[in-house]
């Protein structure tokens, strides 16, 4: 997936802001973003945050056979990964041109500058040496990946400690941290990469560009330097022509920034060492701030009620007289009060009345037994029954009727009496429905 290109309006806005010496995040031209270094529970694990750009570094080691050309030197290997988690523009399992360029720049900055004593990693010449592997994983991309990766790599190497070993003849014994204290790496200096972005063919210069500024820039200059102002590597990209004075100016700025970042890294390493020695809490989980959800609680304040009645009477006397009747307050219980009796609940009253009217219209019978669908044969069957049950529903009440005309068994009824009986049954059933609806409304 390719990254979303900037629109012409966004591009013009960024360039216009740079012409006015303004940046999107409010920084000045030579300002760096805030740097935060967090160490994990194990040695050699850290997270470096450069603004919103986050890089996770993990250092590991193992005993391997050395290279035939250098039998007395250890091996250092760097691996930077750009995953879609950092940005949707990165594709998984595929090395882009940006990834290849960053890995080569890291190797020149850290390995070719001889910042680590590789001869101290030798265990048995020509047979066993330590291979140090530095895995860098980009967690979030917001510009200047090389600076954040170089800081994370050198901090993780400074924090890492390899296991201690002993040699007896040809046998090599590796001790665990519980048996012997691990040994830190021998680091000569700390090279840090500083990025400079050029705009409008070198007219404007910015330090530590963010992602939007990198999309608009014409060229990029990366200078790797240590606090002793020793130049480790330099790389220019973007096809822009730079003058000698511009490069010298960038090296002076890089020397100042590298000194500040190196001091910050050393303080972070000292603080972590102090916390581990004192037995305090450390690790990624402890560095996350506790964000608790709390409720607002206001303290009770006393209210002065002296002279409230007099003030109320004065306000009422000054107010215009109202034409509406004013109800008097009613005290139901101590500490409570009520003004007026309120309005009666009329919810669904109108609907209930309409349903009652419709039911009454349906109930009105037409003269004659045939209008109700009752013939003489059915009427005789009703007459033979002693008990009439109106409904079996759970919601309705069950009424048992024993009409006087049906108490005596064997008595025959005519069609008019059968019509009256069936009509009275329907009327009672509808009245029960109305009672149930009124009870529901009152509840």
C-alpha positions as a printed NumPy array, in Angstrom:
array([[  0.   ,   0.   ,   0.   ],
       [  1.415,   3.361,  -0.959],
       [  1.343,   6.317,   1.367],
       [ -1.337,   8.931,   0.83 ],
       [  0.165,  11.84 ,  -1.127],
       [ -0.141,  15.373,   0.155],
       [ -2.56 ,  17.673,  -1.585],
       [ -1.42 ,  20.881,  -3.242],
       [ -3.031,  22.922,  -0.472],
       [ -1.117,  21.041,   2.248],
       [  2.145,  21.351,   0.328],
       [  1.703,  25.092,  -0.201],
       [  0.72 ,  25.575,   3.438],
       [  3.888,  23.844,   4.725],
       [  6.149,  25.774,   2.343],
       [  4.479,  29.072,   3.212],
       [  4.914,  28.333,   6.932],
       [  8.62 ,  27.575,   6.402],
       [  9.031,  30.858,   4.533],
       [  7.63 ,  32.601,   7.621],
       [  9.989,  30.651,   9.94 ],
       [  7.14 ,  28.575,  11.368],
       [  6.757,  24.79 ,  11.751],
       [  3.676,  22.616,  12.08 ],
       [  4.441,  21.532,  15.656],
       [  5.508,  24.98 ,  16.864],
       [  9.257,  24.3  ,  17.034],
       [ 11.998,  26.61 ,  15.897],
       [ 14.25 ,  25.817,  12.944],
       [ 17.004,  24.033,  14.913],
       [ 14.903,  22.528,  17.705],
       [ 14.752,  18.779,  18.36 ],
       [ 11.632,  17.002,  19.488],
       [ 11.364,  15.625,  23.008],
       [ 13.335,  12.402,  23.514],
       [ 12.169,   9.756,  25.984],
       [ 14.165,   6.604,  26.763],
       [ 12.528,   3.654,  28.535],
       [ 14.311,   0.434,  29.504],
       [ 12.783,  -3.028,  29.761],
       [ 13.186,  -5.632,  32.455],
       [ 16.014,  -7.403,  30.58 ],
       [ 19.376,  -5.919,  29.719],
       [ 19.592,  -4.565,  26.189],
       [ 15.877,  -3.791,  25.757],
       [ 14.669,  -0.206,  25.37 ],
       [ 12.119,   2.023,  23.634],
       [ 13.133,   5.437,  22.31 ],
       [ 10.476,   8.045,  21.564],
       [ 11.455,  10.974,  19.348],
       [  8.269,  12.974,  19.397],
       [  5.696,  10.532,  18.006],
       [  8.331,   8.344,  16.328],
       [  8.89 ,   5.232,  18.461],
       [ 11.553,   2.539,  18.   ],
       [ 11.943,  -0.673,  20.016],
       [ 15.484,  -2.085,  20.309],
       [ 16.489,  -5.519,  21.583],
       [ 20.066,  -6.834,  21.803],
       [ 20.894, -10.54 ,  21.917],
       [ 24.087, -12.578,  21.689],
       [ 25.292, -16.092,  20.898],
       [ 28.58 , -17.96 ,  20.422],
       [ 29.461, -18.515,  16.751],
       [ 32.476, -19.28 ,  14.598],
       [ 34.336, -16.091,  13.563],
       [ 34.954, -14.985,   9.998],
       [ 38.1  , -16.482,   8.444],
       [ 39.407, -13.018,   7.564],
       [ 39.064, -11.805,  11.184],
       [ 39.435, -14.774,  13.546],
       [ 39.952, -12.643,  16.693],
       [ 37.012, -10.247,  16.287],
       [ 33.366, -10.641,  17.21 ],
       [ 30.451,  -9.994,  14.878],
       [ 27.875,  -7.178,  15.136],
       [ 24.673,  -7.418,  13.141],
       [ 21.934,  -4.751,  12.786],
       [ 18.393,  -5.403,  11.559],
       [ 15.747,  -2.695,  11.204],
       [ 12.133,  -3.666,  10.48 ],
       [  9.406,  -1.41 ,   9.104],
       [  6.022,  -2.984,   9.726],
       [  2.52 ,  -1.813,   8.746],
       [  1.896,  -1.19 ,  12.435],
       [  4.093,   1.915,  12.192],
       [  2.578,   3.22 ,   8.964],
       [  0.193,   1.813,   6.33 ],
       [  2.754,   2.776,   3.666],
       [  5.05 ,  -0.101,   4.766],
       [  4.356,  -3.542,   3.314],
       [  5.072,  -6.704,   5.338],
       [  7.698,  -9.179,   4.14 ],
       [  9.141,  -6.898,   1.5  ],
       [ 12.31 ,  -4.819,   1.692],
       [ 11.754,  -1.372,   0.26 ],
       [ 14.414,   1.061,  -0.883],
       [ 13.945,   3.06 ,   2.307],
       [ 14.6  ,  -0.005,   4.485],
       [ 17.773,  -0.944,   2.593],
       [ 19.062,   2.616,   2.831],
       [ 18.372,   2.818,   6.576],
       [ 20.078,  -0.509,   7.311],
       [ 23.194,   0.479,   5.382],
       [ 23.3  ,   3.849,   7.106],
       [ 23.037,   2.19 ,  10.522],
       [ 25.895,  -0.18 ,   9.729],
       [ 28.137,   2.684,   8.613],
       [ 27.175,   4.752,  11.623],
       [ 27.678,   2.092,  14.308],
       [ 29.722,  -0.807,  12.959],
       [ 32.116,   0.922,  10.557],
       [ 32.792,   3.709,  13.062],
       [ 34.298,   1.112,  15.465],
       [ 32.202,   2.337,  18.363],
       [ 32.303,  -1.169,  19.924],
       [ 35.504,  -3.068,  20.663],
       [ 34.971,  -6.229,  18.622],
       [ 38.202,  -7.846,  19.835],
       [ 36.788,  -7.991,  23.373],
       [ 34.076, -10.298,  22.014],
       [ 36.572, -13.032,  21.163],
       [ 36.436, -16.154,  23.388],
       [ 38.707, -18.607,  21.517],
       [ 40.638, -17.233,  18.539],
       [ 39.43 , -18.813,  15.34 ],
       [ 36.865, -20.994,  17.158],
       [ 34.413, -19.086,  19.36 ],
       [ 33.405, -15.427,  19.345],
       [ 30.319, -13.531,  20.445],
       [ 27.852, -12.433,  17.78 ],
       [ 25.895,  -9.352,  18.903],
       [ 22.565,  -8.888,  17.149],
       [ 20.618,  -5.608,  17.397],
       [ 16.978,  -5.88 ,  16.301],
       [ 15.176,  -2.575,  15.765],
       [ 11.437,  -2.45 ,  15.261],
       [  9.659,   0.745,  14.245],
       [  6.486,   1.07 ,  16.311],
       [  5.257,   4.413,  14.997],
       [  6.453,   6.531,  12.08 ],
       [  6.396,  10.308,  12.303],
       [  9.603,  11.24 ,  10.5  ],
       [ 13.387,  11.049,  11.13 ],
       [ 13.564,   7.263,  11.517],
       [ 17.369,   7.14 ,  11.266],
       [ 17.883,   9.434,  14.255],
       [ 15.513,   7.473,  16.485],
       [ 17.001,   4.144,  15.323],
       [ 20.605,   5.247,  15.947],
       [ 19.745,   6.47 ,  19.459],
       [ 17.857,   3.252,  20.268],
       [ 20.678,   1.047,  18.946],
       [ 23.521,   2.73 ,  20.853],
       [ 21.451,   2.964,  24.068],
       [ 20.512,  -0.727,  23.867],
       [ 24.174,  -1.688,  23.281],
       [ 25.279,   0.424,  26.259],
       [ 22.599,  -1.185,  28.424],
       [ 23.288,  -4.757,  27.292],
       [ 25.42 ,  -7.227,  29.276],
       [ 26.677, -10.509,  27.864],
       [ 27.056, -13.69 ,  29.962],
       [ 30.416, -14.479,  31.511],
       [ 32.404, -17.44 ,  30.175],
       [ 35.323, -19.597,  31.311],
       [ 37.699, -21.777,  29.261],
       [ 39.152, -25.111,  30.41 ],
       [ 41.171, -26.637,  27.628],
       [ 38.873, -26.731,  24.625],
       [ 35.675, -26.62 ,  26.709],
       [ 33.857, -23.259,  26.98 ],
       [ 31.421, -22.787,  29.879],
       [ 28.75 , -20.079,  29.73 ],
       [ 27.446, -18.928,  33.115],
       [ 23.922, -17.728,  33.808],
       [ 23.301, -14.34 ,  35.494],
       [ 22.558, -16.162,  38.772],
       [ 25.948, -17.863,  38.765],
       [ 28.088, -14.93 ,  37.652],
       [ 27.363, -11.288,  36.979],
       [ 27.054, -10.503,  33.256],
       [ 29.698,  -8.329,  31.606],
       [ 28.837,  -5.074,  29.741],
       [ 30.158,  -4.387,  26.262],
       [ 33.239,  -2.269,  25.681],
       [ 31.981,   0.912,  23.955],
       [ 34.475,   3.562,  22.825],
       [ 32.057,   6.316,  21.8  ],
       [ 28.373,   6.893,  20.992],
       [ 27.69 ,   8.007,  17.414],
       [ 24.289,   9.632,  16.812],
       [ 22.743,  10.498,  13.438],
       [ 21.281,  13.993,  12.978],
       [ 19.001,  14.718,   9.993],
       [ 18.801,  18.043,   8.126],
       [ 16.007,  18.731,   5.61 ],
       [ 16.457,  21.304,   2.808],
       [ 13.617,  23.129,   1.067],
       [ 13.438,  25.165,  -2.122],
       [ 16.889,  24.109,  -3.345],
       [ 18.688,  24.777,  -0.065],
       [ 17.052,  28.113,   0.774],
       [ 15.547,  26.849,   4.03 ],
       [ 17.018,  24.346,   6.504],
       [ 15.267,  22.324,   9.239],
       [ 16.573,  19.956,  11.924],
       [ 14.693,  16.768,  12.848],
       [ 11.944,  16.876,  10.171],
       [  8.575,  15.226,  10.788],
       [  6.749,  13.043,   8.263],
       [  4.875,  15.86 ,   6.484],
       [  8.056,  17.902,   6.188],
       [  9.923,  14.904,   4.73 ],
       [  7.316,  14.624,   1.959],
       [  7.812,  18.252,   0.925],
       [ 11.608,  18.503,   1.297],
       [ 13.948,  18.667,  -1.705],
       [ 16.948,  16.964,  -0.073],
       [ 18.14 ,  15.294,   3.134],
       [ 21.547,  15.396,   4.796],
       [ 22.39 ,  12.882,   7.552],
       [ 25.478,  13.478,   9.702],
       [ 26.6  ,  10.901,  12.302],
       [ 28.859,  12.32 ,  14.988],
       [ 29.885,  11.638,  18.586],
       [ 30.22 ,  14.076,  21.479],
       [ 33.94 ,  14.519,  20.724],
       [ 32.892,  16.136,  17.402],
       [ 34.357,  13.238,  15.442],
       [ 32.563,  12.702,  12.152],
       [ 31.487,   9.056,  11.76 ],
       [ 29.535,   9.159,   8.497],
       [ 27.741,  11.598,   6.227],
       [ 25.137,  10.953,   3.552],
       [ 23.222,  13.258,   1.213],
       [ 20.09 ,  12.188,  -0.682],
       [ 17.466,  13.851,  -2.805],
       [ 19.631,  15.132,  -5.663],
       [ 20.208,  18.584,  -4.183],
       [ 23.504,  20.435,  -4.608],
       [ 24.944,  21.686,  -1.312],
       [ 27.662,  24.257,  -0.813],
       [ 30.672,  23.756,   1.429],
       [ 29.455,  26.453,   3.823],
       [ 26.091,  24.711,   4.208],
       [ 27.75 ,  21.388,   5.108],
       [ 30.071,  23.055,   7.639],
       [ 27.117,  24.854,   9.165],
       [ 25.237,  21.556,   9.529],
       [ 28.232,  19.875,  11.197],
       [ 28.414,  22.651,  13.807],
       [ 24.712,  22.267,  14.565],
       [ 25.068,  18.469,  14.724],
       [ 27.938,  18.772,  17.234],
       [ 25.704,  20.747,  19.618],
       [ 22.738,  18.407,  19.265],
       [ 24.84 ,  15.255,  19.687],
       [ 26.344,  16.587,  22.933],
       [ 22.861,  17.249,  24.347],
       [ 21.498,  13.846,  23.313],
       [ 24.569,  11.998,  24.669],
       [ 24.125,  13.66 ,  28.06 ],
       [ 20.472,  12.618,  28.089],
       [ 21.392,   9.016,  27.244],
       [ 23.991,   8.823,  29.998],
       [ 21.532,  10.163,  32.569],
       [ 18.948,   7.574,  31.517],
       [ 21.514,   4.763,  31.865],
       [ 22.606,   5.999,  35.294],
       [ 19.013,   6.248,  36.543],
       [ 18.214,   2.709,  35.401],
       [ 21.375,   1.369,  37.026],
       [ 20.52 ,   3.143,  40.265],
       [ 16.949,   1.79 ,  40.317],
       [ 18.097,  -1.792,  39.672],
       [ 20.73 ,  -1.527,  42.4  ],
       [ 18.252,  -0.214,  44.963],
       [ 15.7  ,  -2.884,  44.058],
       [ 13.045,  -0.478,  42.796],
       [ 10.46 ,  -1.03 ,  40.106],
       [ 11.631,  -0.866,  36.503],
       [ 10.489,  -1.971,  33.052],
       [  8.1  ,  -0.834,  30.357],
       [  5.011,  -1.39 ,  32.517],
       [  6.325,   0.856,  35.29 ],
       [  7.073,   3.68 ,  32.852],
       [  3.463,   3.895,  31.648],
       [  1.644,   6.656,  33.565],
       [ -1.349,   5.548,  35.581],
       [ -4.438,   7.108,  34.025],
       [ -7.198,   6.672,  36.562],
       [-10.813,   7.586,  36.015],
       [-12.029,   9.692,  38.93 ],
       [-15.28 ,  11.473,  39.679],
       [-15.522,  15.124,  40.56 ],
       [-16.501,  15.714,  44.168],
       [-17.323,  19.157,  45.488],
       [-16.819,  20.016,  49.122],
       [-19.891,  21.029,  51.045],
       [-20.066,  24.75 ,  51.758],
       [-22.305,  26.193,  54.489],
       [-25.101,  28.486,  53.313],
       [-26.   ,  31.555,  55.338],
       [-29.784,  31.552,  55.82 ],
       [-30.045,  34.588,  58.125],
       [-32.607,  37.07 ,  56.879],
       [-33.745,  34.883,  53.996],
       [-37.45 ,  35.412,  54.739],
       [-37.058,  39.188,  54.822],
       [-35.174,  39.184,  51.54 ],
       [-37.813,  36.947,  49.963],
       [-40.653,  39.236,  51.096],
       [-38.798,  42.262,  49.768],
       [-38.281,  40.602,  46.381],
       [-41.937,  39.569,  46.198],
       [-43.138,  43.048,  47.1  ],
       [-41.02 ,  44.642,  44.38 ],
       [-42.132,  42.124,  41.753],
       [-45.141,  42.76 ,  39.549],
       [-48.345,  41.121,  40.78 ],
       [-49.205,  37.947,  38.918],
       [-52.699,  37.279,  37.586],
       [-52.324,  33.537,  38.126],
       [-53.172,  32.049,  41.527],
       [-50.081,  31.185,  43.541],
       [-50.38 ,  27.862,  45.405],
       [-49.214,  27.668,  48.971],
       [-46.371,  25.314,  49.839],
       [-47.297,  21.995,  51.415],
       [-44.923,  20.275,  53.867],
       [-45.318,  16.504,  53.567],
       [-42.514,  15.594,  55.957],
       [-39.707,  17.385,  57.819],
       [-37.1  ,  18.635,  55.369],
       [-39.399,  18.353,  52.323],
       [-41.73 ,  20.715,  50.565],
       [-44.248,  20.776,  47.745],
       [-45.898,  23.626,  45.867],
       [-49.111,  22.656,  44.125],
       [-50.52 ,  19.212,  43.585],
       [-49.04 ,  18.64 ,  40.12 ],
       [-50.835,  17.493,  36.995],
       [-52.637,  14.206,  36.684],
       [-50.964,  11.644,  34.493],
       [-52.8  ,  11.561,  31.165],
       [-50.515,   9.185,  29.355],
       [-52.481,   6.931,  26.937],
       [-55.816,   8.215,  28.249],
       [-56.937,   9.443,  24.846],
       [-55.927,   6.179,  23.184],
       [-57.84 ,   4.236,  25.792],
       [-61.007,   6.284,  25.215],
       [-60.762,   5.729,  21.464],
       [-60.428,   1.979,  21.993],
       [-63.461,   1.98 ,  24.285],
       [-65.531,   3.767,  21.665],
       [-64.486,   1.286,  19.012],
       [-65.357,  -1.623,  21.298],
       [-68.814,  -0.189,  22.016],
       [-69.468,   0.176,  18.309],
       [-68.537,  -3.451,  17.748],
       [-70.687,  -4.628,  20.666],
       [-74.014,  -3.104,  19.547],
       [-76.063,  -6.081,  18.273],
       [-78.513,  -6.042,  15.411],
       [-82.033,  -7.302,  16.033],
       [-82.607, -10.937,  15.428],
       [-80.676, -13.994,  16.313],
       [-79.456, -14.477,  12.767],
       [-77.381, -11.227,  12.958],
       [-75.231, -12.783,  15.644],
       [-74.908, -16.018,  13.702],
       [-76.947, -18.007,  16.219],
       [-79.601, -20.382,  14.977],
       [-82.129, -22.409,  16.939],
       [-79.904, -25.481,  17.059],
       [-76.948, -23.586,  18.556],
       [-79.223, -21.817,  20.972],
       [-80.447, -25.165,  22.255],
       [-76.854, -26.289,  22.823],
       [-76.171, -23.11 ,  24.858],
       [-79.288, -23.776,  26.85 ],
       [-78.166, -27.297,  27.712],
       [-74.895, -25.952,  29.146],
       [-74.946, -25.188,  32.835],
       [-71.731, -23.063,  33.051],
       [-70.472, -20.478,  30.547],
       [-66.749, -19.618,  30.569],
       [-65.86 , -16.317,  28.925],
       [-62.09 , -16.538,  28.429],
       [-59.087, -18.749,  29.145],
       [-56.482, -15.956,  28.763],
       [-53.951, -15.419,  31.545],
       [-54.262, -11.628,  31.314],
       [-58.065, -11.55 ,  31.667],
       [-60.137, -12.523,  34.643],
       [-62.171, -15.738,  34.345],
       [-65.836, -15.215,  35.135],
       [-68.298, -18.073,  35.669],
       [-71.886, -17.129,  34.937],
       [-74.921, -19.089,  36.048],
       [-77.94 , -17.401,  34.519],
       [-81.255, -17.907,  36.336],
       [-82.829, -19.176,  33.169],
       [-80.24 , -21.978,  32.925],
       [-80.18 , -23.264,  36.521],
       [-82.725, -25.88 ,  35.792],
       [-81.43 , -28.6  ,  33.578],
       [-83.523, -29.724,  30.667],
       [-85.212, -26.335,  30.178],
       [-85.407, -25.169,  26.595],
       [-84.763, -21.572,  25.611],
       [-85.959, -19.831,  22.544],
       [-83.893, -17.772,  20.096],
       [-84.538, -14.407,  21.843],
       [-83.215, -15.697,  25.188],
       [-80.141, -17.208,  23.499],
       [-79.438, -13.864,  21.844],
       [-79.668, -12.03 ,  25.182],
       [-77.331, -14.55 ,  26.863],
       [-74.643, -14.346,  24.17 ],
       [-74.885, -10.532,  24.043],
       [-74.489, -10.251,  27.834],
       [-71.431, -12.525,  27.663],
       [-69.734, -10.331,  25.045],
       [-70.498,  -7.148,  27.01 ],
       [-69.003,  -8.592,  30.217],
       [-65.887,  -9.726,  28.365],
       [-65.303,  -6.245,  26.908],
       [-65.875,  -4.623,  30.312],
       [-63.171,  -6.852,  31.793],
       [-60.783,  -5.738,  29.053],
       [-61.475,  -2.072,  29.885],
       [-60.809,  -2.67 ,  33.589],
       [-57.466,  -4.32 ,  32.792],
       [-56.385,  -1.411,  30.563],
       [-57.341,   1.161,  33.22 ],
       [-55.314,  -0.743,  35.84 ],
       [-52.256,  -0.726,  33.56 ],
       [-52.557,   3.016,  32.942],
       [-52.924,   3.752,  36.672],
       [-49.874,   1.642,  37.434]])
